[in-house]
Each structure stands twice: as structure tokens, then as C-alpha cells.
Amino acid sequence: MTCRQPLVAVLLALSPVGCQADAGRCDDVADASPEGDLSDAPDGGLLPLNLASISTWGRADGFGGEGHEEGQFSYPSGIALSSDESRVYVFDIGNRAIKVMLRDGTPIDSWPAAVIPDSTGGSGIAVAPDGTVYVADDTIHGVAGYSPDGSVRHSWRLANVRPYRSYEGHPHDLIVSSDGNIVVAEAGLGQLQVFTPDGALLRTIGERGTEKGQFQGGPGGVAELGGRFYATDFKPGAHPFGHTILIFEQDGRYVGMVPPPQGALMPALATLIVSWHGWLFVGAADEPPEIILGQAPGFQRLTHRWEGSRGVFPGELNAPYDAAVDAQGRWYVTELYNHRVQVFQSNLTTP
């Protein structure tokens, strides 16, 4: 089994107030002047964020390491909530399974994820409004869609790609967009691929290159916010502060680029990117683990910060890979190397 270099934990939360829909693009937002005054805030202008661990799921309640029984995990990667937020779905790489839990961690179902031959990887997971569970396999460039009972509805290979093993170590993500299509972040070719729910390719977005609208590395993760796609661009060999987010309309038109906010890391393998009620959370690697949040007019202003540590105790993280956030502000985080899901409660409210 091949595991990507994981996130250790930084999250940026950005609100796209500074991008005007009628402008067609975002200008160099890094040059804009931040609004408001955080001069009284500690830690260089960042306010403290309250983020408390409330439960851990896995073997021995999340402290027993790798497990292969009901309710246990082996290298969990993608995580997603059902549309009514009653169920939590986890792509369990080591057990080659989709695990289904209630929001309190009670296991209620599990089914095999090896519907595509020779599949050994794992990655993103997303749930459509009709209950179809889509997963992306990062080893063989495959996508599969399951019914809520685990039967296979759809299965296809991604478009126009070489064998993915030549790109081992690159991330892979997918979302169900607001128009019902499946959007896959394809790191190897440096593009987003948009499919119908049954796997017909509609369009590709972006390409590899150094010009505007091109991925210098490839999309590590993708999210949708306000009808636009936001994809992290990991740049090979770039300084941690050099990675960016590219913004596209759903039809593929390039909107603009979001540079990393000052003092915030954007690493080469940022797969964790989640939209939530007008916020955009972007995961990044750092030591010690921390979470940085902000409501950022013009994408340039951070406001909150939570500092943690790497480990196995409550509130500590070891290789957080993906996250889902429910309406109450609870974070469900997969930890690749702790083989568990950890749930946090934040004091973050909708903008």
C-alpha cells in the first residue's frame, strides 16, 4: 500500500468577499489592504480559536492504533457527511472499505471499496444529495459511486491519464458540485475533470504550466464556494509560502488566484480544502500542528488561530488527512497515522 505524505495540520479559513461576481476575476488580492483592526489580538494579530476535542473513533476508542474490525480504521483518508448530516462516511484505505457511522461514532455499515481491479489506494469521498457515495482511488485513477446500501451504481476510470503509479505520492480529491456533477482533482495532469454522475466526461479545467489559470504542480484538493471551484496548486520545490489556490467558474473560466495569507503555510500536498457556510478551510502541513482560521475580505486576512501538538492524546493530531464540518460547527477529522477519526467542537459561527 502506498500512502501519500500526510497533512500534519494547518487550516486557513477564507471568505470570498473580495471577489466580485461581475468582475470576472480576482485581482492581486495580496496587495489589498486588510479591513478592520486586529492590533489588540495576541499572537501577531490572530485571535485565539476555541477548538475542543470531544470524541475519538477507532480501535480502543481511537487510542489502539490500526484496527480491522467493525468501527476500527487502518489509514483512513477521505471523510464526508450525508446531505442530512445523519451519517459519516470514511474511506478506509488499509481495510479497503467504506465505513459508515452515525455522528456519535456508532458503526452502522461497511462495504468493500475494491470495485476497480488492482485498486490499492484511497483518497477523496463525497456524498450526492440522492445518497450516492462517490470515492476517488488515487492508485488507478478510478471513481466509483455506491448506493447507500453499498451496491455499485457507477464506476469509471479518469480521462486521458497515464498509469497513476507514475505519480505515486500525489493527492487526489473529488466533490459533488452544486449542479450535481462530479469534480475530480487530477494531480498527475494538473487539471480538474468534470463528469456527469454516471461518469461521462463533460470538460477539463486548467492545465499544467506557469501562466494564469495553469497549475504549476497540480490540484491537491478541490472545493466549491459560491458556485466557483477552488483548487489548491502544489508547486514542486516551492517554499511553503509559495503555494496558491486557483479559482474557476463551473464552466471552466479562470477567475483568479489566491496567494497564501501572510504568515500561513500552503504546502505541496494540501488536500484538505472544505467549504462551509461561506468559509473556505484549507489544510496545510506544519509542526507543531495548528489550525488557522480567518474571515478574509479579499482573501488576505486571517483572524483566528488554534495551536495544537502532534500526538495521540485528545486534541493532538497525527497526519490529519481530510475533514467534514456539520451545521453545529463540529469537525470530523481523519488522522492517517493515528488510524482514527477525531471530532472537535469549534466556536466558529457562520459569517
N, C-alpha and C positions, 0 to 999 in steps of 0.2 A: 504494500500500500504506500502511496506517495502522498505526503501531507505538505501543503504549502507552508511557507514561512507565515506564522500567525500574527495577528494583531496582539499587542500587549495592552494598550488602551489609551487612546485619546479620542474624545468625541468633540467635534465642533458642531454647534447648532447655529444655523444661519436662516434668516428670514428674508425673502427676496423682495423687500420693499423698494430697493433701489433700482430694480429692473422694470422699466415701463413697457407694458404690452404693446403700446402703439409705436414704440421707438424701434422695435425690430431687433434690438440687440442690447447688450450691456456694455457700456464703455469701460475704460480702465478704472474700475471701481476702487482699486487700491489707492488711487490718487485722491479720492473723495475725502472730505473732512467728516469725521465721525460726528454724529449728532449727540447731544446730551453731555453730561459731565459725570464721570466716574472717579474724579480726583480723590474723593473720600474713601474709595473702596480699597481694601487691603490687597496685597499680592500684585502690585503693579497695575492696579485699576480693575482687577477682576473680583467680583463679589463671590462670596462662598456659596456653593450649591449644596443643599441638603440631599443626600442620596444614601439611603439606608438599606442594607441587605435584610430581606425579610424571610427568605427561604432558599434552600438549595435542593435540587433534584438529582438523583442518581444513586449509585451504589452506596449503601450506608448513609442515606440522606445527603449524598453529594460529597462525602469525605472518604469514600472507599476506593477511589481510583476507577480504573477501567472495569466495566461490567458487561455481561452478555445476557442477563435475564430481563424479565419484564420490569420496565421503569428504570433500567440502567443504560448507560451510554458508553460508547467507545469512539472517541474523536467526533463529537457532534459538531456539525458545521452550520448549515442554514437553519433558520427558525422563522416561523410565521404564525399569525393568528388567523382563525377563520373570520369571515366577514362580520359575524355576530359576536366575535371575541369569546365564544364559549369554549373553543378548543385551541390547543397549541400544537403545532406540527414541527417536528425536528428531523432533519436529515442526519441520520446516524451513520457516519462513514464506515467505522470499523465493523459494525454489525450489518452493514448493507441493508438498512431498513429505514422506513419512515415510522417514527414513533409519534403517537397521538396521546396527549394528556389533557385533562381539564386544567383550568387556570390555577388550581391549588396543587398541581403536580401529580394528581391521581392518574395512573396509566389506564387508558381505556381501549387502545387498539395499537396494532403494529402490523406492517406488511413488508415483504421483500422489495428492495429497490433495484434489483438486478434484472430489469426487463430488457436492457440493451446488452447484447453479448459482449463479454470481455470487460465489462464495466467494473472498475475498482476505485474510482474517485468519488468525490462528493462535492457539493457546493451549495448553490442557492436553492431556495424553496419559496414558493408564493402560492396563495390561495385565491382563486377567482370567486366572484360573487355567487356563481352557481354551485360552489363547493368543490370544483375540480382543483386538485392539488398538483401543481407543476414543480418539477425538480430539474435542475441542470446538472449534468455529470461532467466534471472537468477533465476526465481522462480520455473520453472518446467523443467529446463534442455532441452529446446527446441530450435531448429533452424528453421527458415523459410526463403525461398527465394522467392522474388517477382519480377515480370517483371517491367519494367519502368512505366507501367500504373497502378501498384498496384495489379494486379491479382497474385494469388499464383501459383508459379511454383513448389516449393518443400517445404516439411515440415517434420521434424523428431525430435524424442527425442534423447538425447545423450545416449552414450553407457554405460551399466553396472554401473548405478548410483542408489544410494538410493534417496528417495524424497528430492529434493533440499531444502525444508523448514527446514530440519535439519541443513543446512549450511547457513541460512539466515545471511546476512552481508558480505558474501564473494563475491569478484568480479567475473566477467565473461567477456571474451573478445573473439573476433574472427577476423581472417583476411582471405583474398583470397590470397593464395601463388602464386609464380611466375609460378608454374606448373598447376595452375587452381584449386587446391584442397582447401577445407575449413578447416582451423585450428582453433580449439576452445581451449581456456584456461579454463580447468575444475578444479576449485579451490577445490571442495569437495574431489576429489580423488587424487589431486596432480599430474596431468598429462595433456599433450596436447593430443587432439583427432583429428585425420586427417581423413576427409571424402571426397568422391567424391562430385561433385557439386549437385548430386541428393540424397546424404545422406548415401551412403554405407560406412561403416567404413573400412578404409584401415589399420590403425595402431594407436597404442597409444604410446606416447613418455614420458618417465620419470615415476616416481612413488614416493610415499611418503617414506621418510626415511632420514637418515643423511649421507649417503655415497655420493661419487662423482656421479653426474648425477641424484641425487634424490632431490625432493622438500621437504624441511623441513615443509613448510606450504602449499603452493600451488601456481600455476601460476596466478598472478593477472592480467597480461596483456601479450600479445604476439605481436611481430613484426618480419618482415623478412628483412634481410640486407645481400647482397652478397650471396644469396642462402642459408643462415642459419637462423634458428629460434632463437630469443632472448626472453626469458620469465622471468618476474620478479618473484622472490621467496620471498613471505612474510613469515617470521618466527615468529610463535606465541611467544609473550613475549620478542622478541629480542629488543635490543637497536635500536633506529632509524638508527644508523650507521651500523647495523649488517645485513641488508637485501642485497640480491645479485641478479644478473642476471645469468641465466643458458643459455648456448649456445648449440644448437643441429644442426646436419646436417638434411636435409629434410627426410632422411631415418631413422632418429631416433638416430643415433650415437651421443654420448655425445662428445662435443668438449672442453668445459671448462667453467669456472665460472668467472664472472666479479664482483669483490667486489666493493662496492660504493667508488667513488673517495674521497680522503681525504677532509673533511670539507663539504661533501654533504650528505644530508639525503636520505635514501631509506626506506620509511615507510612500515607498514604492509599491506597497501592497495594501492599499486602502480598499478593502472590500465592504466594509460596514458603512453603508450610506442609507439612511432611513428618513422618510418624510413623515411628519406628524403635526397636524393642525397648524400648518404654516411655518413650522420649523424644519430645518434640514440638519440632521445629525450625520457627521462624517467621522468615521473611525480612523485612527492612526496609531502607529506604534510608538511607544515611549517607555522609558524606565526612569522613575517608578511609574506604575500605571496611574493615569489620571483621566478625568473627563472634563473637557472644557466646553461650555455651552455659551451661546450668545444669541440675542435677537439683534440682527445686524443690518440696519438700513444701508443699502449699497454694498452689502457683503463684506464690510471691513471692520466691524466692531464686535468684539467678544464682550460678554457681560458676566459670566459665571464660571466657576471652576471648582471641581472636586478632585482632591488628591487622594490616591489610594496606595496600595503596595502590592507587590507580586507575592502570591502565596495561596494557601488552601483554606484559610480561615474565612468566616463570613465577612464580606466586604472586600476581600482580596481577590485578585484575578490572575489567571494564568492562561494567556493566549485566548482572549475573547475574540470570537470569530464573527458573530452576527448578533443582531438584536431585533426584537419587536417591542413596540410600545403600545399599551392599551389606553383606553379613554380616560382611565384614572391616573395616568402617569406612571404606571408600573412598567419597569423594563425587564424583559426576559432575555437573558444573555447566555449564549452558548460559550463554554470555555473548552477549547480544543484539548488542552493538556491536563486539565482537571477532570475531564470526562464528565461534565455535569452541565446543568442549566442553573444559573443563579438569578433570583428575582430581586429587584431593587424597587424601592418606592422613592420617587422624587417629589420635590415641592414645585416642580415646574408647572406652570399653567399655560393655557393657550394664549397666543399673542392677542 
